[in-house]
Amino acid sequence: MPAKDRYHDNVKNALIKDGWTITDDPFHLKWGKRDMYVDLGAEKLIAAEKEGQQIAVEIKTFRSVSDMTALEHALGQYLAYRSVMIRTNPARSRPLSRCSG
């Protein structure tokens, strides 16, 4: 399992404070023989008559020598995770319809 990002606990606590329930820490994805770990999985009930929203949260700190290299790495990770989630966990692969905050 990968190491937690330096802001992992801060993001987790912010999600909990906003009403999200942390379902996975980390959120495990499997594709064939490959294992991937998104930092957090969370869900939030919108209302009693609606289905709950589910999200996966990947936390990144850009601390490398090159911000562009860090961005390229983060984007590659996002695309890989999203591709697997579309196939294995489609409820978490849809973009949120609105952001709170």
Buried (B, 14 or more C-beta within 10 A) or exposed (E): EEEBBEEBEEBBEEBEEEEBEBBBBBBEBEBEEEEBBBBBBBBBEEEEEEEEBBBBBBBBEEEEEEEEEBEEBBEEBEEBBBEBBEEEBEEBBEEEEEEEE
